[in-house]
Amino acid sequence: MKHNLRLAVLLFAAYPAFSQEWRSMTASLQQALNDVGQRGGGVVYLPAGKYKIDVSAARANPLKISYSNVVLRGAGEGKTFIFNDNSNVRNVSIIQARPTAGGNWLSPETKAVSITEDLLLPTQTIPVSSVQDFKVGDWVVLRTDVTKEFIKEHNMNNLWETSLVGTIFYRYITAIDQKANTVQIDAPTRYFLKKRDNARVYKVKPVLSEVGIENFSIANRQSILPGLGGLDFNVKGTAAYEVHSCNLIMLNSAINCWIRNIGTYKPEENKDGIHLVSSGILLQNSRFVTVSDCSFQRAQYLGEGGNGYMYILASNDCLIRDCFAAYARHNYDFKSMRSNGNVILRCRGENSTLASDFHMHLSMANLFDNTTLNKDFLEAKFRPWGTLPEMHGYPTTQSVYWNTVGEAHPAKSPYVIDSEQFGWGYIIGTSGPASDVKTSPTAGKIKEYNYNSAPEDFKEGLGKGESLRPKSLYLDQLERRLKSRK
């Protein structure tokens, strides 16, 4: 990706107010991020030291990056420390990058244009009723609704409702054919788009781009309230209620952005080895975001309701590579039909309470590539959890596990992979002492709900991953694409 930064670095070391070892500087840091963004972009640099911020649900004041071309940069993990000194963070992301207006995939900027043919296979050519409002370079949303017919086709009658958000692909237009009324998009669709489901295309307002968050350690003060039970997030006065659904970092409505060299740490204020109170990184409604060389672990609350996840993907075509996750409810997690085309490459998961999983609502065509697991496992199966009428249900289809290494099984599973995806799923290559997989039965009952994930997912090379060629599916495909452009 391009790093097209336009301003010189803004050094916080130059500010007298930040001369203390601990710098209470939430408002000043926010002002610096705004100033740099309003001037066209640049780097807000935090030299080595400890920086105390106070982000809380009571004031609804996450630290915001609201402009493109802005980088928040420390001197390095283990050198620059950001500490949020407030445990009252329900539904707050401590550092949040999203535009102040626009970018929402669900909010059309222009009138939607219908797709005029059923697109049953991956394609880059989209026939539409009119190309009048489009031009080359436009970013567009291709989208369908969850209709009653869609629900029936996915065996989710009475479990999903039409209020559920359907398939979404975020693309840009590379060519337009005025005579044929078609637009060409930069990457193929990854699941069918049918006229019966109101398949359509529309533009959305610009998203953030070229935002970077890098090179520091981060932690959150743990809650000292009682109550960390599975459903305590609904009970006021508990620790679970106070920290529910908090993320350390969230990117929402962003393209060509990055998070790198970020690690959680145990601040002296916390006990029991706690680094963060709930979840780590959330990528929401974004595309082409790279998360690299990060380490997130040791959450305080591992209860239900979306807590204790280290890396969460609800985006298109993002890459998480060379990252580490441990001591979480779910180390790596995919959610929703907008979560497609993503890759987890050379990452490691350890000591999770539950699986790194495809979690809910039919994500599609994602890839775990060269994942190493120690007392963690990967899962893609019917999930009768959540609240009607939006039960998790079938969480993925057409996703791939490539060259997985299992070092040790967790207590909850004798398998390194349990893959029972809707339609086809793929397991190619496993190795290590914990290399067994599960792909059946394809039909049965969980709780009171019947499921059928036939056909049985494809598997080969079990226990033989060390000899698998290519070693990495993603890197092989990347090399082929780069060669084709020369």
N, C-alpha and C positions, 0 to 999 in steps of 0.2 A: 504494500500500500504506500501511497505518497504521504510524506510528512511535510506539508506545505505551510509551515509556521511563519508568521509575518512579523513578529515583534521579538525584540531581545528578551532574554530571560529576566524575570522579575524575582529578585532575591529577597526572601523574607529576612535574611540575616542583616539586611541594611536598615531594618525598622527597629528603632530603640525600644518600642513597646514589647518586642519579642526577645529581649536580652536574658530573661529568666530561663532557668533550666526547663521548667514547665511553662509553656506559653498558652495562656487562655485567650484564644484568638479566633473564635468561630466567626464573629462578624467581620473582622479584618480580613480573614482568609476569603470569606465570601465576597467581600468588596474587591479583593485582588482578582479573583476569578472573573467577576463581572467586568472590571476595568479592562483586563486583557482581552476578554471576548468582545467587548464593545469597540475595541480598537482594531479588530480584525484577526486577533489570535496571537498566541505566544505561549511561553512556559512560565508557570508559577512554580518556583523552585523552593523546596524546603531543605535547607542544609541539615547535616547530621544533628540530631537532638530529639527532644521529646516535646510533642505538640498536643496540648490538651484542648479538646473541643467539647461543646455541650450541645448535642443534638437530641431533642426529645419530642415525644408525641404531644406533650402539653403545648409546646409552641409550634408544632408542625414545621420545624425548620431544618430539614435535611441540608447538608452541604451540597449546593447545586452547581453543576456545570451546564449552563443554558445556551452556550454559544459554540459554534464550530471552531476548529483550529486552536483549541485550548488543551494544554497538557498540564496535569498536576503531577509533579515529579519530585521524588525525594532523592537523597544521596545514596540510597541503596537499602535493601532489606537488612535489618539488623543495625542500621545506622540512623535512619529517620523513623521515628515512631509516632503514629497518630493514635491517640487514645480518646474515645468518646466516654466522657465521665458522667454518663447518665443512663440508668437502666430502664427508664420509662420510654421505651422506643416501639411501642405497639404500632405495627403497620408503617414503620419508617425505614427508609434506606439511608444509612449514615452518609454515604457519598452517592449522589444521584446525578446522572448525566441524561438530560432529556431537554428538548426544546420547550420554551415557554408557551408556544402555540404551534399547532400543526404537527405533522408527522404521524398522527394516529391512523393506523391502517384501517380502522373501522369508520373513519369520518371522511367521506369523499369530498375532494375540492371541487370536482366537476360532476355533472350528471353521469351516472353509470351507463356504460354501453354494453349491450348483451352480446355474449358469445353465441354464434349462430349455428355451430355444429357441436355434437358431443365429441369431446376430446378424451379418448379412452386410453391413449398411450402417451408417453412423454413426447412433447413437441415444443418447438420454439416458434412455430407459425400459428398465430391465433386469428381465426376468422371472426370478425365483429360486424355489427349492424352498421357502424359508421366509423370512419377514421378521422372525421372532420376536426375533432378537438385534440388530436394527438400530434406530436412531432417527435422526431428522433432525439433521444436523450431524456425524454420524459420518464420519470419513475412512476410506475403504476402498480396497482393491486389487482391480481386476478383472484376471484373469490367465488365460493358457492355458499348456499345456505344448507343447514341441516333440515331437510324436508322429511315428511313422514315416509316417503319412498326411500330416502337415504338411510333413515333409521332402520327400516325393515330390511334393506339390503345388507346391513351390518349386524343383523340379529340382535338389535337393541330395543325392540318394542317394549314400551312401558318403563324403560330404564333411561333413555335419552328423550329430551323434548326438543322442539323446533327452536327454542330460545338459545340452544347451544351454538357457539360460533363455529362455522364450518371451515373448510379448507381455504388456506390463504397462501398465495405466492407473491412475493414482492420482487419486481423485476424492472429493468429499464429497457426502453424501446431502442432497438438498433437499426431498424428499417421499417418503412411503411410502403405498402402497395395500394395505391389509390384505386386502381381498377378492380383488384380482387377483394378490396376491403379487408386486408389483413395487416396485422402488426407483427413484427419479428422481435422476440425478446432475447435477452442475453444468455439465459440458461433455460433448459427444458423444464416444463411442468413435471411434477413427480407423483401425481395421482390423477385419477380421472376428474374431469370437469364436465358436468352434464347440464343440458338445457333445463331439464325438469327441476334441477336444484338452483335455478336462477343464476347460472354461470354468467359472470360479468367482469368488466374491466373498468377501472376508474383511476384518476389521478388523486394523490394526496399531497398536502402541503409539504415543503421540504423538511427533511429530518436533520439531525446533527451529523456532522462528518469530521473526520480527522481529529477526534478527541482521544487523548491518551491519559491513562492513569497508571503510574509506574514507580517502581523503585522505593518502596517503603514497607514498613510493618504496620499492622493495624489491629486494634482490639477494642472491645466494648466492656464497660463495667458490668459485672454480673448482677442480677437481682438478688437481694437478700430476703425477699418475701418468701413465705412458705408456698408449697403447691406447685409441683412439676409433673402432675399426673397427665395421662394421655389426653383427657378432655378438659383439663383445667384452664385451657386457653379461653374458655367461655365463662370462667368464674372470676369476677372482679375481686381484687385484693390478693390474687395469687401471683407468683413469679411468672407463671405461664401466661397469664393475661397481660402482664406488663411487657413481656418481650415477644409476644406472638407476632409472627410474620415480619420480623425485622431482618433486613439484609444489610450486610456491610457495604456492598457496592451494587448498584443497579444501573444498567444502560437500557434506556427505553427510547425507541424511535431514533435509531442511529445506524449509520453505515460507515464502513472503512475506519473503524475505531479499534482501540486496543487497550488491554489491561495486561501488564507484564511485571514480573519480578515483585509481586506482592505476597507477603506472608503474614499470617496471624501470629500472635505471640501472647504469652501470659503476662499481663501487667501485675505489678506488685499488689494492686488493690484486690485482685481476684484470688480465690482459693480453689482447691480441687483441680488445678490445672486448666481452668476455664479460659478460653481465648475469646469466644464470641457467644452471644446469647441465643441466637437462633440460626440464621442462614448466612451464607457467604456471598456468592456472586449470582445475580439474576440478569440474564439477557432476555429482554422482552421486546417484541415487535422490532427487531433489528436484523441487519444482514451484514455479512462480511466483517464481523467482529472477531478478532483473534485474542484469546486469553492464553498466555504462555508463561511458563516457569513460575507458577504460583503455588502456594501451599496454604490450604485452609483446613483447619481441624479444631476439634474439641469444643463442641457446642454445649451450652448449658441445658437448653430445652430440646428434648428429642420426642416431644409429644405429637399428637395428631394435628390436623389442620394446616399442614404445610410448614412445619418447623424442623430445624435440624438438617437442612440440605446444604451441601457445600457448593455445588455448581448446578444451576438450574437453567435449562434451555427452553425458551418459548419463542423461537426466532428461526429465520431461514439462513442456511449456508454459513454458519459460524464455525470456528475452529477453536477447540481447547486442546492445547498440546503441552506435553512435558510438565504436567501439573500433578499435584499430590493432594489427596484428601483422606481424612481419617477421623474416627470417633464421631460419627454423624449418624443420623437416622438413615439418610440416603446420601452417599458420597457424590454420585453423578445422576442427573435426573432430567428426563424429557417430558414436557407437558404440552398438550393441545395439538390441534390439527395445523396450527401455524408453525409447529416445530418440525421442520423437514430439511433435509440436505445438510445436516450438521455432522461434524466429525470430532470424535475424541481420539486423539493420537498420542501414543506413548505415555499415557497417564497411568497413575498408580492409585489404588484404593486399598485402604486398610481398616480393619476393626470397625465395620459399620454395624449398626443395629439391624437394619434391613438392607435389601439389595440396592445396588446402583441399577436404576430401572427406567424403563419406559412406563410412565406413571399413569397417564390418563388421556382419554379422548383422541385416540388414533393419530399419534404422530406418525410420520411416514418417511421411509428412505433415509434413515440416519445410519451412522457407522461408528462402531467401536473398533478401533484399529490399534493392535499391539498394546492392549490393556494388561497391566499386571495387577494381580489381586492377592492380598494376604488377609485372610479372614474377612473377605468381602466376596460378593458374587453378583452376576448380571442376570436380570430377569425381564421377560416380556411375556406376560400371560394375562388372561382375563382377570379383572380386578373388581369384585363386587363390593367396592368401598365407595365412600363419598355419599352425597345426599341426593335422593331422587328430586327432580327428574334429570339430574346430570351425573349419574353414576360414572365412575371411571371407565368401566367396561373394557373393551379391547383397546389397549394403550398404544399399539403400533402395528404397522404392516410394512413389509418389504424392507425391513432394516437388517443390517449385516453385523455379525461379530467376526472379526478377522484376526487370526493369530493371537489368541488370548492365552496368557500365562497365569496359571493358578499355583500359588506357592503353598497355601494352606486353606482348607475349607473353614467357613464360619460354623458355629454351632447350629445355625438354623438350616443349613443346606449341605447335602453331600455332593452338590454339583457346582461347577464353576459358572455354568450358564444354564438357565431354565428358559427355553424359548418356545412359546406356543402362541405365535403371532396370528392375527387375523390374516387369512390368506397365506401367502408365502413369507417366510423368514429364512435367514441363512446363517449357518455357523461353519466357518472355514478355518480349520487349524486350531488346535489347542496343544499346550505343553505344560510341563511342570508336574509336581506331585499331586496337584488337585486339578485334573484335566477332564474329568467326566462331565457330560452334559445331559440334559433332559429335554426331549421334544414331544413327549406323549404322556398321557393320552390326549388326543385332540378334542375329545368330547367328554362331558361329565357335568357335575353339579358342584358349585362352591356356594356355601351357605344354602339358600333356597333357590339359587339362580342357575339355570342351565346354560352351558356354553358349548360352542363348537368352533374350533379354530382350524379345522381341516382346510387344506391338506397339511400333513405333518411337515414341519420345517426341514429344509435341506441341510444336511450336515456331511462333512468329509474332513479327513485329515486329523481325526481326534487322536491326541497324544503324539502327533507328528508335526507340530507347528514349527519346530526348529528347522525343518527342511522345506517349509513352505516357500514357494516362489510365485509372485514377488513377496518379499517379506512384509511390505506395507502396501495395501491396496491404494490408499490415498496418495502416497508418494509416487507410486507407479503411474497413476492416472494424472497427477500433476506434471510429471515429466513428459508424458505423452502430449498433454495439452500445450505445454510450453514449446515442444518441438514442432507442433503443428502450426504455431504462429510465426515460425521463422521463415 
